[in-house]
Amino acid sequence: MKRYHLFEFEDLSWFPKFIRDYGTDFLEFISNKADFYKEIIPVLKKGISKSGQKKIIDLASGGGGGWKKISSRLKEEIPGIKITLTDFYPNEKAFKKMLKHDREMFFYVPEKINALDVPKQLIGLRTQFLSFHHFKYNDAKKILQNAVDNNMSIAIFEAQERNMANVLKNMFSPIMVLFATPFIRPFNLGRLIFTYLIPIVPLFILWDGVVSVLRTYTLEEMKSMTHELNNRLRYKWEIEKIEDGPITILYLLGYPKKS
């Protein structure tokens, strides 16, 4: 299937922040309930080890993705691990909720962080979950180049492949939103209003979900990006997929060869 870089409402600067936050809250809720990322722990552990830091800098964090489940597993295996959440449109309410989950492990940056130009003081394994597809090809390549230029390890994960099966799966996302919304915490009256009375959230999730599939990079496309990087030979690149029942995780792991 050809890649189409259509717009997602989540990326639009004029899109109401509170609606965007309702969407990222839903994705965070589903990611943790479904435990999408349980099979990627070995990849994360390897990336952390190669980075030489017990720190993760999560880029384009949205509502925190599946970090609750992931962090519980990492904490058992890597005591003292620190995770900093960042985003170009920070969802501070969601970030603060993660801090309440574990104040010793989680931190966040309240200012906008551009994944194409990460501040040098943010040191650690860079991660992205279900967000790499938001960037056009050349910008996605700049994310990788910025990691290489700063000698930082990077791990990117997408919980879908670009195919018609995943397009069809996302057609059912409005139903999932309707069922999940009453269980998302903290309770928010506005979330109910814009889900049931004025159903902007289900329609927003439907559109962005389908477009996310159409935007997702294949393994071959990610490999092409790494082949076009400056100083790419200084890095080891692992670009694979993990099958976990109905879930397919595509991942890219890059780290300096000297580490």
C-alpha positions, 0 to 999 in steps of 0.5 A, a space after each residue: 500500500 502506498 504511503 499517504 501523508 494526509 493531515 491528522 487533527 492532532 498535528 494542527 496548531 489551531 486544533 483545540 488543545 483540550 480536544 487533542 488531550 482527550 484524544 491522547 488520554 484515550 490512546 494512553 488508556 487503550 495502550 495500557 489496557 491492551 498492554 501493546 508493548 509488553 514484547 518490546 522490553 528486551 529492545 528497550 533494555 538493549 537501547 538503555 544499555 547501549 546508551 550508557 545512561 539509566 535515562 529515557 527521553 520520550 519524544 512526542 509523548 502525547 498522553 504517555 502511551 503505554 508507559 505505565 505498564 512498560 515502566 513497571 516492567 523496566 523498574 523491576 529489571 533496571 532499578 533507578 531508571 528515569 523517564 522524561 516525557 516531552 511533546 511539541 504540544 505537552 499534555 501536562 495533565 497527562 504528564 502530571 498523572 504519570 508523575 503521580 504513578 511514580 514520582 521517582 521514575 517520571 519527569 516531564 518538560 512543560 515547554 515544547 520539545 521539537 523531536 527534530 532538534 532535541 535540546 542537548 541537555 536531554 541526555 538518554 535513550 530517545 524513544 518514540 511510541 506511535 508517533 514517528 509516522 506524524 513526520 514527513 519522510 525528510 523530517 523523520 530522517 532529521 529525527 534520526 540524524 539529530 540523534 546521530 549528531 548528538 551521539 544518542 541512542 534512539 528507539 522508535 516503535 509503531 503498533 501497526 503496519 500500513 495495510 488495509 487490515 489496519 485501516 479496517 480495524 480503525 473503522 471500529 475506533 469510535 465504538 471503542 471511544 464510546 465504551 472506554 470514555 466513562 473509565 478514563 481518569 481523572 473524570 472530566 465532564 467535557 470529555 463526556 460532552 464532546 464524546 456523547 453530546 457533540 461527538 467530536 472526539 470519536 470522529 477525531 480518533 477515527 480520522 487520525 487513526 485511519 490516517 496514522 495507518 496510511 502514514 506508517 513507515 514500512 521497515 524498508 522505508 525506515 532502512 532507507 532513512 538510515 542509509 541516507 544519514 550522515 555518519 550512519 556507519 558509526 551506528 548499529 541499526 536494528 529495524 525489525 518487527 515483533 508479532 504478538 497475537 493480533 498486534 504487530 510492533 515495528 521498531 527501529 533501534 539505533 546506537 553508536 557502535 562504540 558503546 
